[in-house]
Amino acid sequence: MFDPAREQVVLGVDPGVQVGDLVVFDRADRWTVADGTFRSRGRNTPLMGVALPGRVLLTIVRGRLAWQDPGLD
């Protein structure tokens, strides 16, 4: 499991090497827009209650883990 608090280098890239960004996306998964799934305080959306295809599992920015789905172990 990735631990952003430890500032691990992701994908074995050495510090000082130019790195890119990466999003790991599961296109087979589905999720439903609900109040508990919002990361912002805004709650107004026409998609409330709509099932959407795909789910972002983690995001790597500049070679470091920026976000990880809490459901991943």
N, CA, C and O atoms as a printed pandas DataFrame, in Angstrom:
     atom_number atom_name residue_name chain_id  residue_number  x_coord  y_coord  z_coord
0              1         N          MET        A               1    0.843   -1.186    0.000
1              2        CA          MET        A               1    0.000    0.000    0.000
2              3         C          MET        A               1    0.888    1.249    0.000
3              4         O          MET        A               1    1.883    1.305    0.723
4              5         N          PHE        A               2    0.536    2.225   -0.793
5              6        CA          PHE        A               2    1.284    3.477   -0.845
6              7         C          PHE        A               2    0.987    4.309    0.393
7              8         O          PHE        A               2   -0.144    4.320    0.877
8              9         N          ASP        A               3    1.973    4.991    0.896
9             10        CA          ASP        A               3    1.811    5.840    2.063
10            11         C          ASP        A               3    2.366    7.223    1.743
11            12         O          ASP        A               3    3.572    7.445    1.850
12            13         N          PRO        A               4    1.486    8.167    1.345
13            14        CA          PRO        A               4    1.979    9.494    0.962
14            15         C          PRO        A               4    2.664   10.231    2.108
15            16         O          PRO        A               4    3.493   11.106    1.857
16            17         N          ALA        A               5    2.341    9.902    3.358
17            18        CA          ALA        A               5    2.970   10.568    4.491
18            19         C          ALA        A               5    4.468   10.255    4.549
19            20         O          ALA        A               5    5.243   11.048    5.082
20            21         N          ARG        A               6    4.880    9.107    4.004
21            22        CA          ARG        A               6    6.294    8.728    3.992
22            23         C          ARG        A               6    6.997    9.265    2.753
23            24         O          ARG        A               6    8.202    9.067    2.599
24            25         N          GLU        A               7    6.273    9.941    1.867
25            26        CA          GLU        A               7    6.824   10.531    0.647
26            27         C          GLU        A               7    7.623    9.513   -0.152
27            28         O          GLU        A               7    8.763    9.771   -0.537
28            29         N          GLN        A               8    7.027    8.370   -0.396
29            30        CA          GLN        A               8    7.692    7.340   -1.172
30            31         C          GLN        A               8    7.832    7.765   -2.628
31            32         O          GLN        A               8    6.962    8.442   -3.175
32            33         N          VAL        A               9    8.916    7.367   -3.237
33            34        CA          VAL        A               9    9.071    7.557   -4.662
34            35         C          VAL        A               9    8.292    6.436   -5.339
35            36         O          VAL        A               9    8.495    5.260   -5.036
36            37         N          VAL        A              10    7.403    6.802   -6.251
37            38        CA          VAL        A              10    6.515    5.838   -6.891
38            39         C          VAL        A              10    7.134    5.324   -8.183
39            40         O          VAL        A              10    7.801    6.079   -8.890
40            41         N          LEU        A              11    6.926    4.076   -8.496
41            42        CA          LEU        A              11    7.366    3.431   -9.721
42            43         C          LEU        A              11    8.885    3.358   -9.848
43            44         O          LEU        A              11    9.403    3.226  -10.957
44            45         N          GLY        A              12    9.592    3.440   -8.752
45            46        CA          GLY        A              12   11.031    3.264   -8.770
46            47         C          GLY        A              12   11.804    4.378   -9.450
47            48         O          GLY        A              12   12.935    4.156   -9.881
48            49         N          VAL        A              13   11.234    5.561   -9.560
49            50        CA          VAL        A              13   11.917    6.688  -10.190
50            51         C          VAL        A              13   12.773    7.387   -9.142
51            52         O          VAL        A              13   12.281    7.751   -8.074
52            53         N          ASP        A              14   14.040    7.571   -9.445
53            54        CA          ASP        A              14   14.960    8.219   -8.514
54            55         C          ASP        A              14   14.649    9.704   -8.393
55            56         O          ASP        A              14   14.230   10.328   -9.369
56            57         N          PRO        A              15   14.851   10.288   -7.190
57            58        CA          PRO        A              15   14.656   11.725   -7.026
58            59         C          PRO        A              15   15.550   12.495   -8.002
59            60         O          PRO        A              15   16.674   12.076   -8.276
60            61         N          GLY        A              16   15.064   13.593   -8.513
61            62        CA          GLY        A              16   15.823   14.405   -9.446
62            63         C          GLY        A              16   15.591   14.045  -10.896
63            64         O          GLY        A              16   15.978   14.801  -11.788
64            65         N          VAL        A              17   14.966   12.904  -11.154
65            66        CA          VAL        A              17   14.642   12.496  -12.516
66            67         C          VAL        A              17   13.285   13.079  -12.871
67            68         O          VAL        A              17   12.351   13.023  -12.072
68            69         N          GLN        A              18   13.177   13.631  -14.056
69            70        CA          GLN        A              18   11.901   14.210  -14.467
70            71         C          GLN        A              18   10.858   13.102  -14.594
71            72         O          GLN        A              18   11.099   12.090  -15.252
72            73         N          VAL        A              19    9.701   13.295  -13.962
73            74        CA          VAL        A              19    8.646   12.285  -13.960
74            75         C          VAL        A              19    7.340   12.891  -14.462
75            76         O          VAL        A              19    7.173   14.110  -14.474
76            77         N          GLY        A              20    6.432   12.036  -14.869
77            78        CA          GLY        A              20    5.133   12.477  -15.341
78            79         C          GLY        A              20    4.046   12.178  -14.336
79            80         O          GLY        A              20    4.303   11.683  -13.239
80            81         N          ASP        A              21    2.830   12.488  -14.734
81            82        CA          ASP        A              21    1.654   12.238  -13.914
82            83         C          ASP        A              21    0.949   10.997  -14.444
83            84         O          ASP        A              21    1.071   10.653  -15.619
84            85         N          LEU        A              22    0.216   10.335  -13.566
85            86        CA          LEU        A              22   -0.449    9.097  -13.932
86            87         C          LEU        A              22   -1.752    8.968  -13.157
87            88         O          LEU        A              22   -1.810    9.276  -11.967
88            89         N          VAL        A              23   -2.799    8.508  -13.843
89            90        CA          VAL        A              23   -4.070    8.191  -13.196
90            91         C          VAL        A              23   -4.372    6.736  -13.488
91            92         O          VAL        A              23   -4.381    6.323  -14.647
92            93         N          VAL        A              24   -4.620    5.949  -12.439
93            94        CA          VAL        A              24   -5.009    4.554  -12.593
94            95         C          VAL        A              24   -6.527    4.517  -12.503
95            96         O          VAL        A              24   -7.117    4.919  -11.501
96            97         N          PHE        A              25   -7.148    4.025  -13.572
97            98        CA          PHE        A              25   -8.595    4.114  -13.750
98            99         C          PHE        A              25   -9.149    2.721  -14.035
99           100         O          PHE        A              25   -8.661    2.031  -14.930
100          101         N          ASP        A              26  -10.168    2.304  -13.277
101          102        CA          ASP        A              26  -10.821    1.010  -13.499
102          103         C          ASP        A              26  -12.097    1.266  -14.290
103          104         O          ASP        A              26  -13.108    1.686  -13.726
104          105         N          ARG        A              27  -12.053    1.015  -15.586
105          106        CA          ARG        A              27  -13.215    1.312  -16.421
106          107         C          ARG        A              27  -14.324    0.278  -16.283
107          108         O          ARG        A              27  -15.434    0.510  -16.761
108          109         N          ALA        A              28  -14.053   -0.857  -15.641
109          110        CA          ALA        A              28  -15.076   -1.882  -15.449
110          111         C          ALA        A              28  -15.929   -1.601  -14.208
111          112         O          ALA        A              28  -17.017   -2.160  -14.068
112          113         N          ASP        A              29  -15.449   -0.747  -13.315
113          114        CA          ASP        A              29  -16.178   -0.436  -12.079
114          115         C          ASP        A              29  -17.280    0.581  -12.368
115          116         O          ASP        A              29  -17.223    1.292  -13.371
116          117         N          ARG        A              30  -18.266    0.651  -11.504
117          118        CA          ARG        A              30  -19.349    1.641  -11.588
118          119         C          ARG        A              30  -19.541    2.234  -10.200
119          120         O          ARG        A              30  -19.277    1.573   -9.195
120          121         N          TRP        A              31  -19.998    3.475  -10.144
121          122        CA          TRP        A              31  -20.323    4.106   -8.870
122          123         C          TRP        A              31  -21.486    5.052   -9.058
123          124         O          TRP        A              31  -21.748    5.513  -10.169
124          125         N          THR        A              32  -22.179    5.341   -7.984
125          126        CA          THR        A              32  -23.352    6.207   -8.032
126          127         C          THR        A              32  -23.049    7.510   -7.303
127          128         O          THR        A              32  -22.545    7.492   -6.180
128          129         N          VAL        A              33  -23.351    8.629   -7.930
129          130        CA          VAL        A              33  -23.138    9.944   -7.332
130          131         C          VAL        A              33  -24.101   10.086   -6.150
131          132         O          VAL        A              33  -25.317    9.980   -6.303
132          133         N          ALA        A              34  -23.531   10.325   -4.978
133          134        CA          ALA        A              34  -24.321   10.479   -3.757
134          135         C          ALA        A              34  -23.655   11.519   -2.865
135          136         O          ALA        A              34  -22.479   11.835   -3.048
136          137         N          ASP        A              35  -24.398   12.049   -1.904
137          138        CA          ASP        A              35  -23.879   13.068   -0.998
138          139         C          ASP        A              35  -22.559   12.672   -0.357
139          140         O          ASP        A              35  -21.656   13.501   -0.254
140          141         N          GLY        A              36  -22.429   11.440    0.069
141          142        CA          GLY        A              36  -21.230   10.983    0.755
142          143         C          GLY        A              36  -20.016   10.823   -0.138
143          144         O          GLY        A              36  -18.919   10.585    0.367
144          145         N          THR        A              37  -20.175   10.946   -1.458
145          146        CA          THR        A              37  -19.051   10.749   -2.368
146          147         C          THR        A              37  -18.387   12.062   -2.787
147          148         O          THR        A              37  -17.405   12.032   -3.528
148          149         N          PHE        A              38  -18.890   13.201   -2.340
149          150        CA          PHE        A              38  -18.333   14.499   -2.722
150          151         C          PHE        A              38  -17.083   14.815   -1.920
151          152         O          PHE        A              38  -17.037   14.567   -0.715
152          153         N          ARG        A              39  -16.070   15.359   -2.579
153          154        CA          ARG        A              39  -14.859   15.815   -1.897
154          155         C          ARG        A              39  -14.959   17.312   -1.559
155          156         O          ARG        A              39  -14.208   17.804   -0.717
156          157         N          SER        A              40  -15.876   18.031   -2.207
157          158        CA          SER        A              40  -16.038   19.457   -1.941
158          159         C          SER        A              40  -17.289   19.690   -1.096
159          160         O          SER        A              40  -18.080   18.772   -0.880
160          161         N          ARG        A              41  -17.460   20.908   -0.627
161          162        CA          ARG        A              41  -18.644   21.235    0.167
162          163         C          ARG        A              41  -19.862   21.476   -0.714
163          164         O          ARG        A              41  -20.992   21.427   -0.228
164          165         N          GLY        A              42  -19.649   21.739   -2.018
165          166        CA          GLY        A              42  -20.767   21.943   -2.934
166          167         C          GLY        A              42  -21.551   20.652   -3.124
167          168         O          GLY        A              42  -20.954   19.589   -3.291
168          169         N          ARG        A              43  -22.856   20.727   -3.101
169          170        CA          ARG        A              43  -23.683   19.524   -3.217
170          171         C          ARG        A              43  -24.678   19.604   -4.377
171          172         O          ARG        A              43  -25.523   18.721   -4.531
172          173         N          ASN        A              44  -24.582   20.645   -5.182
173          174        CA          ASN        A              44  -25.529   20.839   -6.262
174          175         C          ASN        A              44  -25.009   20.215   -7.554
175          176         O          ASN        A              44  -24.027   20.696   -8.120
176          177         N          THR        A              45  -25.656   19.150   -8.024
177          178        CA          THR        A              45  -25.249   18.509   -9.273
178          179         C          THR        A              45  -26.448   17.833   -9.934
179          180         O          THR        A              45  -27.273   17.236   -9.242
180          181         N          PRO        A              46  -26.556   17.916  -11.243
181          182        CA          PRO        A              46  -27.629   17.215  -11.942
182          183         C          PRO        A              46  -27.369   15.705  -12.001
183          184         O          PRO        A              46  -28.237   14.946  -12.434
184          185         N          LEU        A              47  -26.189   15.268  -11.573
185          186        CA          LEU        A              47  -25.841   13.854  -11.628
186          187         C          LEU        A              47  -26.169   13.099  -10.334
187          188         O          LEU        A              47  -25.873   11.909  -10.233
188          189         N          MET        A              48  -26.775   13.766   -9.346
189          190        CA          MET        A              48  -27.103   13.112   -8.083
190          191         C          MET        A              48  -27.951   11.869   -8.344
191          192         O          MET        A              48  -28.997   11.951   -8.988
192          193         N          GLY        A              49  -27.496   10.715   -7.843
193          194        CA          GLY        A              49  -28.230    9.471   -8.001
194          195         C          GLY        A              49  -27.948    8.724   -9.297
195          196         O          GLY        A              49  -28.489    7.640   -9.514
196          197         N          VAL        A              50  -27.112    9.287  -10.157
197          198        CA          VAL        A              50  -26.815    8.665  -11.449
198          199         C          VAL        A              50  -25.633    7.700  -11.299
199          200         O          VAL        A              50  -24.621    8.044  -10.688
200          201         N          ALA        A              51  -25.766    6.494  -11.858
201          202        CA          ALA        A              51  -24.665    5.523  -11.871
202          203         C          ALA        A              51  -23.727    5.875  -13.017
203          204         O          ALA        A              51  -24.163    6.026  -14.158
204          205         N          LEU        A              52  -22.447    6.004  -12.714
205          206        CA          LEU        A              52  -21.452    6.388  -13.706
206          207         C          LEU        A              52  -20.455    5.254  -13.924
207          208         O          LEU        A              52  -20.122    4.530  -12.985
208          209         N          PRO        A              53  -19.977    5.097  -15.158
209          210        CA          PRO        A              53  -18.999    4.051  -15.432
210          211         C          PRO        A              53  -17.591    4.500  -15.054
211          212         O          PRO        A              53  -17.237    5.668  -15.213
212          213         N          GLY        A              54  -16.795    3.562  -14.554
213          214        CA          GLY        A              54  -15.398    3.834  -14.265
214          215         C          GLY        A              54  -15.171    4.449  -12.902
215          216         O          GLY        A              54  -16.059    5.083  -12.331
216          217         N          ARG        A              55  -13.957    4.250  -12.386
217          218        CA          ARG        A              55  -13.587    4.808  -11.087
218          219         C          ARG        A              55  -12.075    5.035  -11.079
219          220         O          ARG        A              55  -11.304    4.174  -11.503
220          221         N          VAL        A              56  -11.671    6.196  -10.594
221          222        CA          VAL        A              56  -10.245    6.484  -10.418
222          223         C          VAL        A              56   -9.782    5.769   -9.153
223          224         O          VAL        A              56  -10.385    5.920   -8.090
224          225         N          LEU        A              57   -8.711    4.990   -9.273
225          226        CA          LEU        A              57   -8.189    4.243   -8.131
226          227         C          LEU        A              57   -7.068    4.987   -7.423
227          228         O          LEU        A              57   -6.985    4.977   -6.195
228          229         N          LEU        A              58   -6.207    5.634   -8.204
229          230        CA          LEU        A              58   -5.176    6.463   -7.594
230          231         C          LEU        A              58   -4.638    7.451   -8.613
231          232         O          LEU        A              58   -4.755    7.254   -9.822
232          233         N          THR        A              59   -4.044    8.520   -8.091
233          234        CA          THR        A              59   -3.470    9.571   -8.927
234          235         C          THR        A              59   -2.059    9.845   -8.453
235          236         O          THR        A              59   -1.820   10.034   -7.260
236          237         N          ILE        A              60   -1.122    9.866   -9.392
237          238        CA          ILE        A              60    0.272   10.159   -9.090
238          239         C          ILE        A              60    0.620   11.470   -9.790
239          240         O          ILE        A              60    0.404   11.616  -10.993
240          241         N          VAL        A              61    1.157   12.415   -9.034
241          242        CA          VAL        A              61    1.538   13.723   -9.562
242          243         C          VAL        A              61    3.020   13.937   -9.272
243          244         O          VAL        A              61    3.464   13.851   -8.127
244          245         N          ARG        A              62    3.775   14.218  -10.332
245          246        CA          ARG        A              62    5.213   14.443  -10.224
246          247         C          ARG        A              62    5.908   13.276   -9.535
247          248         O          ARG        A              62    6.860   13.470   -8.779
248          249         N          GLY        A              63    5.429   12.068   -9.798
249          250        CA          GLY        A              63    6.068   10.876   -9.265
250          251         C          GLY        A              63    5.684   10.487   -7.857
251          252         O          GLY        A              63    6.217    9.515   -7.320
252          253         N          ARG        A              64    4.773   11.220   -7.246
253          254        CA          ARG        A              64    4.358   10.928   -5.870
254          255         C          ARG        A              64    2.842   10.712   -5.820
255          256         O          ARG        A              64    2.080   11.327   -6.566
256          257         N          LEU        A              65    2.439    9.831   -4.931
257          258        CA          LEU        A              65    1.025    9.545   -4.777
258          259         C          LEU        A              65    0.300   10.785   -4.261
259          260         O          LEU        A              65    0.630   11.297   -3.191
260          261         N          ALA        A              66   -0.694   11.273   -5.022
261          262        CA          ALA        A              66   -1.459   12.451   -4.629
262          263         C          ALA        A              66   -2.801   12.060   -4.026
263          264         O          ALA        A              66   -3.304   12.734   -3.127
264          265         N          TRP        A              67   -3.382   10.966   -4.524
265          266        CA          TRP        A              67   -4.679   10.512   -4.010
266          267         C          TRP        A              67   -4.820    9.024   -4.255
267          268         O          TRP        A              67   -4.359    8.503   -5.271
268          269         N          GLN        A              68   -5.461    8.344   -3.319
269          270        CA          GLN        A              68   -5.735    6.916   -3.449
270          271         C          GLN        A              68   -7.142    6.636   -2.955
271          272         O          GLN        A              68   -7.547    7.156   -1.916
272          273         N          ASP        A              69   -7.889    5.826   -3.680
273          274        CA          ASP        A              69   -9.227    5.422   -3.271
274          275         C          ASP        A              69   -9.117    4.782   -1.888
275          276         O          ASP        A              69   -8.336    3.848   -1.706
276          277         N          PRO        A              70   -9.886    5.268   -0.912
277          278        CA          PRO        A              70   -9.810    4.707    0.438
278          279         C          PRO        A              70  -10.123    3.213    0.494
279          280         O          PRO        A              70   -9.749    2.545    1.458
280          281         N          GLY        A              71  -10.804    2.677   -0.523
281          282        CA          GLY        A              71  -11.140    1.268   -0.547
282          283         C          GLY        A              71   -9.995    0.355   -0.963
283          284         O          GLY        A              71  -10.110   -0.867   -0.864
284          285         N          LEU        A              72   -8.883    0.939   -1.433
285          286        CA          LEU        A              72   -7.725    0.124   -1.829
286          287         C          LEU        A              72   -6.916   -0.273   -0.609
287          288         O          LEU        A              72   -6.747    0.518    0.319
288          289         N          ASP        A              73   -6.423   -1.482   -0.615
289          290        CA          ASP        A              73   -5.572   -1.948    0.499
290          291         C          ASP        A              73   -4.148   -2.032    0.072
291          292         O          ASP        A              73   -3.285   -2.402    0.868
